[in-house]
């Protein structure tokens, strides 16, 4: 009976870990300013690599629309949502190269290790106050000719933005 309890606990722990989002998110500033209701937004992308801009823009717009907000031009928007991406380089992954039978080394591809960090800041354009801030991180270890941000990555980015913006609605209370 005790073994079954340990097995159940281990299964629940593993299930919880498997369900955790692969992109970590946090919200350090959640509607900390009293403001009028808002219904429209404009977006601004900063330092987002070109290949990633459509992915980030589309996921951000969709997440905000699911919060009940409508996209507008900056001149007509209540909110400005700024998304900035930063690449934080990490030490390269170094492993001893394999040895061949003639006692020489075999070249191996270098591995690039970095963290992709994104900040999302939401400003009320009517009084230029930041009312919401969230962040996301994803660790990467890439080698060789790797295809970045395929359909699976797009789904992860969309889910992380939904989670990061979950506390944003059409008003701050």
Residue pairs with C-beta under 8 A, 6 or more apart in sequence:
21 156
21 159
21 160
21 163
22 138
22 156
23 136
23 137
23 138
23 156
23 157
23 159
23 160
24 136
24 137
24 138
25 134
25 135
25 136
25 160
25 163
25 164
26 134
26 135
26 164
27 132
27 133
27 134
27 135
27 164
27 167
28 133
28 134
28 135
29 130
29 131
29 132
29 133
30 132
30 167
31 131
31 132
31 167
31 168
31 172
31 173
32 131
32 172
33 124
33 129
33 130
33 131
33 172
34 172
35 124
35 126
35 127
35 129
35 131
35 171
35 172
36 126
36 171
37 170
37 171
38 69
38 78
38 79
38 124
38 170
38 171
39 68
39 69
39 70
39 78
39 170
40 69
40 70
40 71
40 72
40 76
40 77
40 78
40 79
41 64
41 69
41 70
41 71
41 72
41 77
41 78
41 79
41 80
41 81
41 122
42 71
42 72
42 73
42 74
42 76
42 77
42 79
42 80
42 81
42 125
43 57
43 60
43 61
43 64
43 71
43 80
43 81
43 82
43 83
44 74
44 80
44 81
44 82
44 83
45 53
45 56
45 57
45 82
45 83
45 84
46 82
46 83
46 84
46 85
47 84
47 85
47 86
48 56
48 83
48 84
48 85
49 85
51 148
51 149
52 85
52 148
52 149
55 149
55 153
55 154
55 157
56 83
56 85
56 118
56 157
59 154
59 157
59 158
59 161
60 81
60 83
60 120
60 161
61 71
62 158
62 161
63 158
63 161
63 162
63 164
63 165
64 71
64 81
64 165
64 168
65 71
66 162
67 165
67 168
67 169
67 170
68 169
68 170
69 79
69 170
72 78
74 80
74 125
77 125
78 124
78 125
78 126
79 122
79 123
79 124
79 125
79 131
80 122
80 123
80 125
81 120
81 121
81 122
81 123
82 119
82 120
82 121
82 122
82 123
83 118
83 119
83 120
84 118
84 119
84 121
85 116
85 117
85 118
86 116
86 117
86 118
86 119
87 114
87 115
87 116
87 117
88 114
88 115
88 116
88 117
89 112
89 113
89 114
90 113
90 114
90 115
90 139
91 113
92 110
92 111
92 112
92 113
93 111
93 113
93 141
95 108
97 105
97 106
97 107
97 108
98 105
98 106
98 108
99 105
99 106
100 106
109 143
109 144
110 143
111 141
111 142
111 143
112 140
112 141
112 142
112 143
113 139
113 140
113 141
114 139
114 140
115 137
115 138
115 139
115 140
116 137
116 138
116 140
117 135
117 136
117 137
118 135
118 136
118 137
119 133
119 134
119 135
120 132
120 133
120 134
120 135
120 136
120 161
120 164
120 165
121 130
121 132
121 133
122 130
122 131
122 132
122 133
122 168
123 129
123 130
123 131
124 131
131 172
132 165
132 167
132 168
132 172
134 164
134 165
135 164
136 160
136 161
136 164
138 156
138 160
142 148
149 157
